[in-house]
């Protein structure tokens, strides 16, 4: 059995929150199942995401970690 988890960080501004989330994702240890932690980390490194230049089509319009989400 596995239990889904959510990781939330709070900070004074977007830049600090992204840095906190990158740090927190780097400390997560999950064994026995595949996760999307590396994918999430790559999203956080994207310039458009960091600048707040994104919308609900972000994943469909970006290649993240070599993956292009198809919006069909």
N, C-alpha and C positions, 0 to 999 in steps of 0.2 A: 504494500500500500504506500502511496506517496501523497503528500499534502502540498498543494500549491502554496507558493510564498510570494510576498510582495515586499520590495525593498523601497523605502521612502526616505528621502533626506530633506532637510530644511536648511536654508541659508539666507543671508541678507540680500543676495542678488543672484541672477541667473548664472553668472560665471562661477561664483562660489559654490552654488548648488551642483553644477556640472562637475566641478573638481571633487566635491564630496562624494558624488555618486560614483565617479571613476575610482576613487579610493575604496569606497565600500564594495563595489563589484570586484575589485582586486583581492578583497579579503574573504569573499564567499567561497566556501568549500562544500561541494555537493558531490557525493559519491553514489554510484550505482545507476544513475540515469543521465541521459543527455540533457543539457541545458542550452539556453540561448544567451548566456552571459557574454560570450565573445561578440555576438551580434549586437547586443545592447551597448557594449563598450565601443564598438565601431560607430554606432549611431552618435554617441556622445562626442566622438572625435570629429564628426563631420562639421565643416565650416558653416554651412547653412543652418544646421541645427544649433550650433553654438551661438550664432548671431540672432537666432529667433526667426530666421527666414524660412519658415516651413508651414505647411498646412496638412490637411488630412490626406493629401496625395503624396506626401513626402516619401514614403517607402516605395510607392509605385514609380516615382520619378528619379530615384537615386539607386545606385549600385552600392550596397553596403556589404563589406566583407566578401566581395565577389558574388553576391546574390542580388538579383533583380527581381523584385516582386511584380508579378503580372497582374494587372487590374482587369480581369475578364469577368 
